[in-house]
């Protein structure tokens, strides 16, 4: 079976702030088959996300599969709150990019 990038399977891949202390990564799918393929692959685990984002696993709060929405939500705890001058991304708007290259 040929591998596909997750960006070819998901209709929407985005990130945003989930309050001042967390960032959320969202993946939404057009059809159940693509969603189930990603869900069943087992590639989106707390450990895998931590490795991908070069963060300790404790900073990956969770990977949540929302079957009714054909969506996957990943919650990351920020190193610094949004308003901290050491923070790198005030809006959390481009943090989804590492997900684009994941192969299923």
N, C-alpha and C positions, 0 to 999 in steps of 0.2 A: 504494500500500500504506500502510495506516494505521500510524503509529508506536505503539509500546507502551513503557511504562516498564519498566526492567529488573526492578523490584520486582514486576511482574505476571507476569514470565516465570520468575523464580527462586523455588524453594521456600524456600531458606534463603539469607540474606545476613547475614553476621556478621563481627565482627572480634575479635581477641584478640592477646595478646602471643605472640611467637615468640622467647622469650628476652628478656633485658634490653635488647637493642639493636635489635630489629625488631618490627614489627606485621604481622600477616597479615590480609588481607581474603579471606573465603571466599564463593563463590557456588556453590550446588548446585541442580541442576535435576531435575525429576521425569521429564522425557522428553527424548529425544535431539533432537527437532525444536526445542524451545525452546533447548537448549544450543547446537546448531549455528547457530541464528539469531543468537544473541549472538556466538558465536565468529566466524562468517563476516562479521558486520557491520563488524568492524575498529575498533569504537569503544573497545575496551579495549587501549590501547597504553601503553607507559611514558610517552610524551609526554602523552597524554590524561589519564592518572591524575595525573601531575605538575601539570598545569594545574588539574585538578579539586581537588586538595589544596593548591594554591598552594605547591608545593615544587619545588626544582630536580630535574630529571630524574634526576640522579645518586642521589637519595634513593629512587627507585623501583627497587628491586633487580631486580624482574622481574614479568611477568604470565605465569602458567603455565596452560595448558589441559590438563586431565587427562581425556582422552576416556573412559577406563575408569570413572571415577567421575562422569561428567557434571558436572564441577566446574571452577571457575576459582579460582586462588589468586594473590593479588597480595601481594607482599612489599615493605614500606616500611621504610627504615632510619630509626630514631627520631632526632630532633634531640638528645635527651638520653636517657640510659639510664633505665630504669624507676625506679631508686632515687634519681635526682637530684631535688633539691628544685625545680628549674626545669621538670621534666616536668609535662605537663598531664593525663596520663591514665595512672595507675599500672597499670591492668589492660588497657588497649587495647580496652575493651568497647564503646565507642560510636563508633568511628572509621569504621564502615561507612556511616554516614548519608549522606554525599555521593553514594554510589553509587546510592541509591534513586531519584534523579530522572533518571538517565541514560535517554535515549530510544533505542530500537533501531528 
